[in-house]
């Protein structure tokens, strides 16, 4: 049976994993949009350039269309280089992997919390495994804006327990009834101030 301190550590790791999942999903969506845009341009630029070029051949517009085509090709080349240099494709895969690893952490935390036979040794092993995941999360999510982190925290609180509302552990605000405020964790108005 878990003591209260171990249960609190596990709950905190579950919450951290759920926050990381939200942040990784947001990063995945952003990277997918960038990658799809560049892939769309790599198909659209030649397709929409070749037809006008053929139709304008031998006319006064031919030079203008050729110049426009060169500009579009240069822009496409710059975007493709940015995609390769910034490794957007690789980062998308890394975020997807870390999202799955955090989902495994949340699942394992639930299993430990529900277990009647969990020992402090099992908790210690769990915390050691999670330490590596946390370090990788921190490296991948380094530049996340505070507002995005707070939104992810509120979304994680909503997912924490499917049957009951989980208030912010810092300010006790209900994430389902969000009012912008000063809490550093969730960005909400502390529950005590709302009732006064």
Buried (B, 14 or more C-beta within 10 A) or exposed (E): EBEEEBBEBBBEBBBBBBBBBBBBBBBBEBBBEBBEEBEEBBEEBBEEBEEBBEEBEEEEBBEEBBEBBEEBEEEBEEBBEEBEEEEBBEBBEBBBEBBEBBBBBBEBBBEBBEEEEBEEEBBEEBBEBBEEBBEBBEEBBEEEEEEBBBBBBBBBBBBBEEEEEBBBEEBBBBBEEBEEBEBEBBBBBBBEEBEE
